[in-house]
Amino acid sequence: MLFSERDMAALRLLCWCQYVRPEELGCLATETEVKNLMCLGLVKRHRSSGAYALTIQGRSFMAELFPGGIPDLAETYHKDAIQRRLRVARLALTAYLAGAHVFTTSIEELSVSPAFFLSAITRSRGSNPWGSTRIAALARLGDLVCGVHYVCPGIGKVALTDELTAFTNQAASLRPLRRGMIFAGGSYAEVLAELEEPSPAKDTKLIPYGEAYRCLGLPVYLLSCDRTGALQLRLMAQPDYRRRLTKAALKAQYHPPSEADAPALDAVFCGMPFVMAADMDLRRIDASLNIARGRGCPQIAMAALEGQAEAVLFSRYRDPGLARVFVLTESALAEVLGGPPTLFVPPRTQYQTARGDVVDAPPIQADRKAGGPH
């Protein structure tokens, strides 16, 4: 058996995240392909969580195949730590489907876009540059670098000053990129449920994510770790994505905003302020509503992905009569993406190493039977 690109993508995701749910690994490899990896002794099923993980042989195999090019993660079997790894796997998979370079081992690899760097990679190497912060990853999307947090109900509190300090220090080499934050979760609704949870004001360093969301001076983008979120990341990685998406959506009805309105608005449409909402910066949408109210305009207009509109924007803005919400067409998306608005799926073609060699499974199996090196 020759390893395919899909086989290797599944193994690398397990190598970088340690634990991956079966339904999520299924986005990269079929059930049969995963069973083949299990038969080769490279992958196992973790009993208590039900997730897939690499075996000792699997880790040794990856270390031999990518010498010095895989993360040296500390193994963990603690229930809470496994849940954190599963969340990171969901985030990493979303970024991978968006075509981002996920299998990075240093922040310097964020010099290209799109790319993600998982903080767990350097949390367990000597001195921990992240401290006890909750930053799950750094994301490079075009001219934007973001600290990524996984936010879900019951996630706990954060020390916002520490989070910003760690983010600033770790992203210092990526100047002069714009800065922002991504609050990711299993769904947009899941993220918002935590952000909108009432919290009494307390004089303490630790604050809920909802309060952090309201206090942050940086832009905050909500992200659903699914196919809609992956397409959102694809769009955000495009140069000047807001203006280009707005022009592609409005066509002849596009009228640029005034210079004073440009930070909060993307256009004027039929006399209404227009916002491109595909990056899910809800605070920017709310700022445009304030502009509209100040001018006596009863509504704004916005456009977003279908999944975003159905999950959040219809109920939050359209149904109360605050906005006209349009769904971006495939043709508008294709115009900005330079092709169909599809997600990346690893092909079934043979995997080739950097030297152009293929990787064959039978010798590995033979070594195992003979008791040789794994």
N, C-alpha and C positions, 0 to 999 in steps of 0.2 A: 504494500500500500504506500503510495506517494502522498505526502501531506499536501492539502490544498490551501489556498489563501483563507478559506473559511475555517479550516482546522486551526491554522496558526492564529487567526484573529481571536478565536475562542480561547486558545491557550494563553495568549497574551493578556486578554481581559482578566482571566483568572490569576495570572501572574501579578498584574498591577493592582487587583482589587481583593484577591484571596478568596472571597466568597461571592457567588453570583447565583441568583435564583434561576431555576430551570426555564421559566417562561421568558426571562430576559436573555439568557444564553441562547435560547431558541431563535432570537433575532439574527444571530451570527451563524449558527449551525443547526442542522436538522437533528431530530432525536436519534436517527440512525448514525449520523456523524459523531454525535456525542458518545453514543454507545461504543463506537469503534475506538474512540480515545480512552474510554474506560477499559475496554478489553486489552488495550496496549499497556494498561497500568499507569497511565498519565493523569487520569482524572478519577475522582471518587465522589461519592455523595456523602455530605456531612449529615450525620444521623439526626442530631437535635434540630437543626435549622431546615433540613431538606435541601440546602443549597449545594451547588457543585463547588469543588475545590481541587487544587492540584495535589497529587500524591507526592511523596518524597522523590520518587522516580521522575515525576513530571517536573518538579522544580530543578532537579539535576539535569534533565534533558534541556530545559530552557536555558540554564546557565551555560551548558556546553554549546548550544546553538547561538546564543547571544553573549559571548564572553564580555563581561564588564558592561553589558547593555541592558540589564534588567534590574529592577529595584530590589534592594536588600531589606525587605520588610520583616519586622519582628512578628512571629506567628502569635496569634491570639485565639483563645478558645472561650473567652469570657462572653457571656450572652450579650451584654450591652455593646461590647466592642464589635461583635459579629454583626449586630444591627447597624452599627455605623459603617462597617465595610459594605454591607448590602446597599445602604443608601448611596455610598460613593460609587458602587458599581452601576447603579441606575443612572447616576449623573454621567459617569464616564461613557456608558453605552449611548446615552442621548447625544453627547458630543461626538462620539465615533460615527453615529448615523448621520450627523451633520457634516461629515467629512473633515472633522478637526483631527489634528495630530494629537492623539491622546497618550500614546506610549512614549512619554518623555521621561527623562531621568534627571534633568536639570532645568532651572528656570531660564537659563540662556537659550533653550530651545523655543522659547516663546518669542524669539526674534522674528519668526514667521507666523503668518495668520492663515487659517484659524488653528489654534493650538491650546491645549489644557495641560496644566501641571498639577498633579495631585499632591497635596501637602503631606500626606502620610509617607511619601517617599523620603522626606528629610526629617520627619518627626522622630524617627528611630535611629538616626545616624549621629552618634556623639552628642554634642550640644544641640538642643532642640530650638531652632530659630522661631518656631511658632508659639512657644510657650503653651499655655492652656487655652489658646484661642480656638474658635470653632470654624475657622476658614477651611473649607474642604478642598478648594482648588484655586488656582489663578487661571483666568481665561484671557486669551488674546483673540480679539475679534476686530479685524481691521485696525483702525487707529485707536481702539479702546482696549484697556486692560481692566479686568474686574476681579475683585475678590468674590468667590462663590461660597455661599452658605446654603446648607440644606435645612429647610424650614418646614416643620410639620407640627401638628398639635402635640403639646406636651414636650417639645424639644428642650425647654429650659431657658435660662437667661444668659445674657452675654455681658461682658465688660467692654462697652463700646470703645472706650479710649484705647484699650489694649488691642482690640481688633483692628482699629485704624492704624495704630503704630506698627503692628506686625505687617499689615498689608502694605503700608508705605515703605517699610524697610525692604521687604521681599521684592517689591516691584520697582525699586529705585533704579535698577539697571535698564529698565524699559522706558525711560524718558525718550521723547517728549509725548508719550501716548496720553490720551484722555483717561481719566479714572472713573470707575463706577463700581457698583455692587450688583450681584445677581443673587436673588433669593429664590432658590430652586426647591421643588418638592415633587411629590408623586402626582400632583395635579395643581392647577391654578387655585381651585377651590380649597385644597388642603393648605396651601401657603397662606391664602387670605384668612382662613379660619384661625390661624395662629396670630396673624398680624392684627386682626380685628377683635381679638379676645380682650375684654375690659381688664385693666390692671390698675390698682390703686397706686397713687404716687407715693414713693418711698425714697428716703434719703439714703440710697445705697449705690454701690458701684455697679452691681449687677442689675440689669434691667431686662424686661421681656422683649422679644423681637418686635412686637408691635410698637413699643416706645422707641426702640432703636430705629425702626423704619421712619417714624415721624421726625426723629432728631437728626438723621443723617443729612449732611450737606451735599453728599454725592448723589448722582442719579442712581435709582434702584430699579432694576428690571426683574420682573417676576418671570419664572421659567417653570414650565411643566415638563417633567422628565418622561416624555413620551414622543410620539412621532410629530405632534404639533410643535412641541418645544424644540425638536431637532431642526425642523424647518425654520423656526424662529432664529436659531443660532446661525443657520446658513445665510439668512437674510442679513443679520447683524454683522456678519463677516464681510459683507460687500462694501466697497468704498461708497461713501456718501449715500447710504442706503435709504435714509428718510426722504431726501429730496427726490431721488430716482424713483422710489416706490410711489411717492405722491404724484409725480408727473406721469408715471405709467398708469396709475389708477384714474386720474382725472382727465388726462389727455387735453383736449381743446378747452376744457373748463378749468384748467389750472391757472391760477393767478397767484403769484408769489406774495408772501406776507410782507408787511412793512418791516423796515430794519428794526424798529423797536419791538415788534411782536415776534420776530424770528426765533428767539430762544424757546418760546412756548408753542408757537404755531408753525405749520408747514405750508399752509396755503390759505387762500380765501376761496370758498366754493359756494356759488349761488348766494353771495353776500354773507355767508356764515364762516366763522373761524373753522379751519380744518386741521386735524391732527392725524398723523400717521401713527397708529397704535400697535403696529406689529411687533415692536420691541417690548411691549407690556410695561411701559413706564407710566403707571397709573397716576403718579403725582404730577406728571407733566400734563396729562389729560385734565386733572382737576384744576391746574393752573390756567389752562385754556378756558375752562368753564368760568373762572373768575373774571377773565378778560371779557368774555361774552356778556356776563351779567353787568359789568361796568359800562358796557355800551348799549345795554337794553336789548341785547340779542337773546331770544328765548332758548335757542339751541345752538350746539356746535355740530360739526360733521366729523366722522372719523372712519378709517378703514383698517382692517386687521385680517388675520387668517381666520378661516371658518371655525376652527376649533377654539380659538380665543374668543370669538364673538359668542359662540354657543355656551362656552363655559363661564364667561364673566361679563362681557361687554353688553350683551343684550339686556340681561337682568339689571346690571348696575347703571347703565346709562340710557339705553333705548326705552325700556319699559317705563321708567319714571318720566319720560319725555325730555330728558336732558340732552339727547343727541340722536342724530341719524347715524346709524352704524351700517357700514357697507362691508361686504366680504370681498377680499382681493381675488380677482379672477386668475385663472391659470396663465392667461396670456400676459397679464401685468407682472406676475411673478417670474415668468420665463424671460421677460424683457430685462429684468434686473439680474437674474441669476445666469443669464446667457445660455439657458437650456431649460428643459422640463423641471418643474419643482419637485423632484424626486429626492430620495434619501440614498446615502451610500450603503451598498450591501456588498460584502466581500465576494468576489467571484469564486466559482468552483475550479478555476484553473490551478495548475500546479504551483505550489509556493516555491520561490527561488530565493536563495540567499543573496547577500550583497555581491558575492563572487559569481552569481549565476548558477549555482548548484541547486539541485532539487534535494529534498529531504525524504529519505525512504524509511518506512517503519520496520520492515522485517529485520534489519540488523539490530535494532533496539530490542525487539522481542527475543532474538537469538541470544543477545548478551544476557538478558534477564534469565533465560532458561539455563544458560551455561554458568550463571553465577558471577559473570563478569561485571565490569563497571556499568552503572545504570546511566 
